[in-house]
Amino acid sequence: MKKYDNKPISEISWTKYKIIVPTEEDKKELEDAFEHLHYSDCNTNYVTVNQLIHEYLTPEITGNNETKNNIIVDKELYDKLT
């Protein structure tokens, strides 16, 4: 797994992903789970682990309307993928 290795944030090779869920309820459940992981004893020196545990962040939490996570609600796409 990729580690931060004291690189400036602009030089980090981020993992590209999207999480597709069928309902807002599923999205909220994942956000709650990621928040739980965020506040657990989790090694965040790994780039992808750090990305995942921050998927709970929303505009309501950060106070910034531009905050977005990678959890997308799209029932049609979800059904197509399963």
C-alpha positions as CSV (number, residue, x, y, z in Angstrom):
1,M,0.0,0.0,0.0
2,K,1.1,3.5,-0.7
3,K,2.4,5.5,2.3
4,Y,2.7,9.2,2.8
5,D,6.4,9.1,3.4
6,N,6.5,12.8,4.4
7,K,5.7,14.0,0.8
8,P,3.9,17.4,0.3
9,I,0.2,16.8,-0.2
10,S,0.5,18.0,-3.8
11,E,2.8,15.1,-4.6
12,I,0.7,12.3,-3.2
13,S,-0.6,9.7,-5.6
14,W,-4.2,9.5,-4.5
15,T,-6.3,6.3,-5.1
16,K,-9.1,6.8,-7.6
17,Y,-12.4,5.3,-6.7
18,K,-16.2,5.8,-6.3
19,I,-18.6,4.0,-4.1
20,I,-22.0,3.5,-5.6
21,V,-25.0,2.9,-3.3
22,P,-28.7,2.5,-4.1
23,T,-30.2,4.8,-1.4
24,E,-29.4,7.8,0.8
25,E,-29.9,5.5,3.8
26,D,-27.0,3.3,2.5
27,K,-24.9,6.3,2.0
28,K,-25.5,7.5,5.5
29,E,-24.7,4.1,6.9
30,L,-21.4,4.1,5.1
31,E,-20.6,7.6,6.3
32,D,-21.3,6.6,9.9
33,A,-19.1,3.5,9.5
34,F,-16.2,5.6,8.0
35,E,-16.6,8.1,10.8
36,H,-16.4,5.3,13.4
37,L,-13.2,4.0,11.7
38,H,-11.8,7.6,11.6
39,Y,-12.0,7.8,15.4
40,S,-10.7,4.3,16.0
41,D,-7.0,3.3,16.3
42,C,-6.4,3.1,12.6
43,N,-3.0,3.6,10.9
44,T,-3.5,6.6,8.6
45,N,0.0,6.6,7.2
46,Y,-1.5,4.6,4.3
47,V,-2.9,6.9,1.6
48,T,-6.0,4.8,0.7
49,V,-6.8,4.0,4.3
50,N,-6.7,7.7,5.1
51,Q,-8.9,8.5,2.1
52,L,-11.5,5.9,3.0
53,I,-11.8,6.9,6.7
54,H,-12.5,10.5,5.6
55,E,-15.5,9.5,3.4
56,Y,-17.7,10.5,6.3
57,L,-17.0,14.2,5.7
58,T,-20.0,16.2,4.4
59,P,-20.8,19.9,4.2
60,E,-22.8,19.6,7.4
61,I,-19.7,18.3,9.3
62,T,-17.1,20.6,7.8
63,G,-19.2,23.8,7.4
64,N,-18.0,24.0,3.8
65,N,-20.6,23.5,1.0
66,E,-17.9,22.4,-1.4
67,T,-17.0,19.3,0.7
68,K,-17.8,16.1,-1.2
69,N,-17.1,12.5,-0.6
70,N,-16.9,9.6,-3.1
71,I,-20.2,7.9,-2.1
72,I,-22.7,8.3,-4.9
73,V,-26.4,7.5,-4.6
74,D,-27.6,6.1,-7.9
75,K,-30.0,3.2,-7.7
76,E,-30.1,2.7,-11.5
77,L,-26.3,2.5,-11.8
78,Y,-26.1,0.3,-8.6
79,D,-28.6,-2.1,-10.1
80,K,-26.8,-2.2,-13.4
81,L,-23.5,-3.1,-11.6
82,T,-24.9,-5.9,-9.5
